[in-house]
């Protein structure tokens, strides 16, 4: 039976707990709010930047609203920046790279995580070493190799390195997830007569959709924004990708800053749209291995 004294003690001890919980919750909300501001503000600033004139941009008023929205900046970005030509090249290169990376990394992760062979860890170590090689260190060797292969100044000269540099991290992500899948699933399928390739295609791939979506968006973002390899191996105007469009607004005597801002907004728009379309799958892929492990 509860006495008045016991109730008083219980009430006194419960109040500080609620206060501590409220303070903790407030700190978390404040931190997340700060994080949102720091992530959203650059996008908002770039959007405002794209509607300003050169005079407004050079005046140094970074936080000021544009006096009159300069929609002509976007028409200049679309026409003068060859936006649609560069957009098509970027989509083509990125799509081929993503498909190749998903195919190669899923097959490699399947072999490493599901097969019982003594070289599995050694092969995984090779992929981990590949993650540590900087892209800039390979420019000269790749230049000589592609020159001998006669594929310089073609899309193949950037697709091959993109696949090579995107595959190690993709194998690492998929391997960590596939290790958590019970072996009984594929064993029962094999007992029913399924081949190894059928197990990979009909069982492992459908189950691995969340981490595959994570690999897709990481590969897409890395390739979409890449400039160094494309600038080194591509010289033909008709083959250049989206980051080169900014150069169209820079001349010897003038720079159209507003058109550059508009072009950057148009260039970032596909990444933002695809990210929000796949946001749930990306989150699931990031935590899938940790939750199941």
C-alpha positions as CSV (number, residue, x, y, z in Angstrom):
1,X,0.0,0.0,0.0
2,X,1.3,3.4,-1.0
3,X,1.8,5.9,1.9
4,X,1.7,9.7,1.5
5,X,5.5,9.8,2.3
6,X,6.2,7.2,-0.5
7,X,4.1,9.2,-2.9
8,X,6.0,12.4,-2.1
9,X,9.4,10.7,-2.6
10,X,8.2,9.3,-5.9
11,X,7.0,12.7,-7.1
12,X,10.2,14.4,-6.0
13,X,12.4,11.9,-7.9
14,X,10.3,11.9,-11.1
15,X,10.4,15.7,-11.6
16,X,14.2,16.0,-12.1
17,X,14.0,13.1,-14.6
18,X,11.5,14.9,-16.7
19,X,13.6,18.0,-16.5
20,X,16.7,16.2,-17.6
21,X,14.8,14.6,-20.4
22,X,13.5,18.0,-21.5
23,X,17.0,19.5,-21.4
24,X,18.5,16.6,-23.4
25,X,15.7,16.8,-25.9
26,X,16.2,20.6,-26.3
27,X,19.9,20.1,-26.9
28,X,19.2,17.5,-29.6
29,X,16.6,19.7,-31.3
30,X,19.0,22.7,-31.2
31,X,21.9,20.6,-32.7
32,X,19.6,19.2,-35.4
33,X,18.3,22.7,-36.2
34,X,21.8,24.0,-36.5
35,X,22.7,21.1,-38.8
36,X,19.7,21.8,-41.0
37,X,20.6,25.4,-41.3
38,X,24.2,24.7,-42.2
39,X,23.1,22.2,-44.9
40,X,20.2,24.2,-46.4
41,X,21.8,27.6,-46.3
42,X,24.4,27.0,-49.1
43,X,21.6,25.8,-51.4
44,X,19.4,28.8,-50.6
45,X,22.4,31.1,-51.0
46,X,23.1,29.6,-54.4
47,X,19.5,30.0,-55.5
48,X,19.5,33.7,-54.5
49,X,22.9,34.1,-56.2
50,X,21.5,32.8,-59.5
51,X,18.9,35.5,-59.6
52,X,21.3,38.4,-59.1
53,X,23.1,40.7,-61.5
54,X,26.9,41.0,-61.6
55,X,26.7,44.3,-59.9
56,X,24.7,42.9,-57.0
57,X,27.0,39.9,-56.6
58,X,30.2,42.1,-56.7
59,X,28.8,44.6,-54.2
60,X,29.6,42.1,-51.4
61,X,26.0,41.9,-50.1
62,X,26.0,38.1,-49.7
63,X,22.9,38.0,-47.6
64,X,20.8,40.5,-49.6
65,X,17.9,39.5,-51.8
66,X,18.1,40.2,-55.5
67,X,16.5,43.6,-56.4
68,X,14.8,42.1,-59.5
69,X,15.0,38.3,-60.3
70,X,17.2,37.9,-63.3
71,X,15.5,35.0,-65.1
72,X,17.8,35.7,-68.1
73,X,20.5,34.0,-66.1
74,X,18.7,30.7,-66.6
75,X,18.1,31.2,-70.2
76,X,21.8,32.0,-70.6
77,X,22.7,28.9,-68.7
78,X,20.5,26.7,-70.9
79,X,21.7,28.2,-74.2
80,X,25.2,29.6,-73.7
81,X,26.3,26.8,-71.3
82,X,25.2,24.0,-73.6
83,X,23.3,22.6,-70.6
84,X,21.3,19.8,-72.4
85,X,24.4,18.5,-74.3
86,X,26.4,18.3,-71.1
87,X,23.5,16.9,-69.2
88,X,23.1,14.1,-71.7
89,X,26.8,13.3,-71.5
90,X,26.7,13.2,-67.7
91,X,23.7,11.0,-67.6
92,X,25.2,8.6,-70.2
93,X,28.5,8.3,-68.4
94,X,26.9,8.1,-64.9
95,X,24.3,5.5,-66.0
96,X,26.9,3.2,-67.6
97,X,29.2,3.5,-64.6
98,X,26.4,2.8,-62.1
99,X,25.1,-0.3,-63.9
100,X,28.7,-1.6,-64.2
101,X,29.6,-0.9,-60.6
102,X,26.4,-2.6,-59.3
103,X,27.0,-5.7,-61.4
104,X,30.7,-6.1,-60.6
105,X,30.5,-5.1,-56.9
106,X,27.4,-7.3,-56.2
107,X,29.1,-10.3,-57.9
108,X,32.3,-9.7,-56.0
109,X,30.5,-9.3,-52.7
110,X,28.5,-12.4,-53.4
111,X,31.6,-14.5,-54.0
112,X,33.4,-13.1,-51.0
113,X,30.6,-13.3,-48.4
114,X,28.8,-16.4,-49.5
115,X,31.5,-18.8,-50.9
116,X,33.7,-20.7,-48.5
117,X,37.2,-20.4,-50.1
118,X,40.5,-19.5,-48.5
119,X,41.3,-16.5,-50.8
120,X,38.1,-14.6,-49.9
121,X,39.7,-12.4,-47.3
122,X,42.7,-11.8,-49.5
123,X,40.5,-10.6,-52.3
124,X,38.6,-8.3,-49.9
125,X,41.9,-6.9,-48.7
126,X,42.7,-6.0,-52.4
127,X,39.5,-4.0,-52.6
128,X,40.2,-2.3,-49.3
129,X,43.6,-1.3,-50.6
130,X,41.9,0.1,-53.7
131,X,39.9,2.4,-51.5
132,X,43.1,4.1,-50.3
133,X,44.6,4.9,-53.8
134,X,44.1,8.6,-54.6
135,X,42.6,9.3,-58.0
136,X,45.1,12.0,-58.8
137,X,48.0,9.6,-58.5
138,X,46.8,7.5,-61.4
139,X,46.4,10.3,-64.0
140,X,49.8,9.8,-65.7
141,X,49.7,6.0,-65.9
142,X,46.1,6.1,-67.1
143,X,47.0,8.6,-69.7
144,X,49.7,6.4,-71.1
145,X,47.5,3.3,-71.0
146,X,44.5,4.9,-72.7
147,X,46.8,6.4,-75.3
148,X,48.1,3.0,-76.2
149,X,44.5,1.7,-76.2
150,X,43.5,4.5,-78.5
151,X,40.5,5.5,-76.3
152,X,41.7,8.9,-75.2
153,X,39.1,11.6,-75.8
154,X,36.3,9.1,-75.6
155,X,33.7,8.4,-72.9
156,X,35.5,5.1,-72.3
157,X,38.5,6.9,-71.0
158,X,36.5,8.2,-68.0
159,X,34.0,5.4,-67.6
160,X,36.8,2.8,-66.9
161,X,38.4,4.8,-64.1
162,X,35.0,5.7,-62.6
163,X,34.2,2.0,-62.4
164,X,37.6,1.2,-60.9
165,X,37.4,3.8,-58.2
166,X,33.7,3.3,-57.3
167,X,33.8,-0.5,-57.1
168,X,35.9,-1.0,-53.9
169,X,33.6,1.1,-51.6
170,X,30.6,-0.6,-53.2
171,X,32.0,-4.1,-52.5
172,X,32.7,-3.0,-48.9
173,X,29.1,-1.9,-48.4
174,X,27.5,-4.9,-50.1
175,X,29.8,-7.4,-48.5
176,X,28.9,-6.2,-45.0
177,X,25.2,-6.6,-45.8
178,X,25.4,-10.0,-47.5
179,X,27.3,-11.5,-44.6
180,X,24.2,-10.9,-42.4
181,X,21.9,-13.0,-44.7
182,X,21.4,-16.5,-43.3
183,X,23.0,-19.3,-45.3
184,X,19.9,-21.5,-44.9
185,X,18.1,-19.4,-47.5
186,X,20.5,-20.2,-50.4
187,X,21.0,-23.8,-49.1
188,X,17.3,-24.5,-49.4
189,X,17.3,-23.0,-52.9
190,X,20.2,-25.1,-54.0
191,X,18.5,-28.2,-52.6
192,X,15.5,-27.3,-54.8
193,X,17.7,-27.3,-57.8
194,X,18.6,-23.6,-58.2
195,X,22.0,-22.9,-59.7
196,X,24.5,-20.5,-58.1
197,X,23.7,-17.7,-60.6
198,X,20.0,-18.2,-59.9
199,X,20.6,-17.9,-56.2
200,X,22.5,-14.6,-56.8
201,X,19.9,-13.3,-59.2
202,X,16.6,-14.3,-57.5
203,X,17.5,-14.4,-53.8
204,X,20.6,-12.3,-53.0
205,X,19.9,-9.3,-55.3
206,X,16.2,-8.7,-54.2
207,X,17.2,-8.9,-50.5
208,X,20.1,-6.5,-51.1
209,X,18.0,-3.7,-52.6
210,X,18.6,-1.2,-49.7
211,X,22.4,-1.3,-49.9
212,X,22.3,-1.3,-53.7
213,X,20.3,1.9,-53.6
214,X,23.0,3.3,-51.3
215,X,25.7,2.3,-53.8
216,X,23.7,3.9,-56.6
217,X,23.4,7.3,-54.9
218,X,27.0,7.4,-53.7
219,X,28.2,6.5,-57.2
220,X,25.9,9.0,-58.8
221,X,27.0,11.9,-56.6
222,X,30.7,11.1,-57.0
223,X,30.6,10.7,-60.8
224,X,28.2,13.6,-61.4
225,X,30.5,16.1,-59.7
226,X,33.8,14.7,-61.0
227,X,36.0,17.1,-62.9
228,X,39.7,16.1,-62.8
229,X,39.6,12.9,-64.8
230,X,37.1,14.4,-67.3
231,X,39.3,17.5,-67.8
232,X,42.4,15.3,-68.3
233,X,41.0,12.7,-70.7
234,X,38.3,14.6,-72.6
235,X,39.0,17.5,-74.9
236,X,36.2,17.3,-77.5
237,X,33.4,19.8,-76.8
238,X,30.7,17.3,-77.7
239,X,31.9,14.8,-75.1
240,X,32.3,17.0,-72.1
241,X,30.2,16.5,-69.0
242,X,28.1,18.9,-66.9
243,X,30.9,20.5,-64.7
244,X,32.5,21.9,-67.9
245,X,29.5,24.2,-68.5
246,X,30.7,26.7,-66.0
247,X,33.7,27.5,-68.3
248,X,31.3,28.8,-70.9
249,X,30.6,31.9,-68.9
250,X,34.3,32.8,-68.2
251,X,36.1,34.9,-70.8
252,X,39.3,36.8,-70.9
253,X,37.8,40.1,-69.9
254,X,34.5,39.3,-68.1
255,X,32.7,36.7,-66.0
256,X,28.9,36.2,-66.0
257,X,28.5,35.3,-62.3
258,X,24.7,35.1,-62.4
259,X,24.7,32.6,-65.3
260,X,27.3,30.6,-63.4
261,X,25.0,30.4,-60.4
262,X,22.0,29.5,-62.6
263,X,24.1,26.7,-64.2
264,X,25.2,25.4,-60.9
265,X,21.5,25.3,-59.7
266,X,20.5,23.4,-62.8
267,X,23.4,21.0,-62.4
268,X,22.6,20.3,-58.8
269,X,18.9,19.8,-59.4
270,X,19.1,16.2,-60.8
271,X,21.2,15.1,-57.7
272,X,18.7,16.7,-55.3
273,X,15.7,15.1,-57.0
274,X,17.2,11.6,-57.1
275,X,18.4,11.9,-53.6
276,X,15.0,12.7,-52.2
277,X,13.4,9.9,-54.4
278,X,15.8,7.4,-52.9
279,X,16.2,8.8,-49.4
280,X,14.3,6.0,-47.6
281,X,16.3,3.3,-49.4
282,X,19.6,5.1,-48.7
283,X,18.8,5.2,-45.0
284,X,17.8,1.6,-44.9
285,X,21.0,0.6,-46.8
286,X,23.2,2.5,-44.4
287,X,21.8,0.8,-41.2
288,X,20.8,-2.6,-42.6
289,X,24.0,-4.3,-41.8
290,X,24.3,-2.8,-38.3
291,X,20.7,-3.7,-37.4
292,X,21.0,-7.3,-38.6
293,X,24.5,-7.8,-37.2
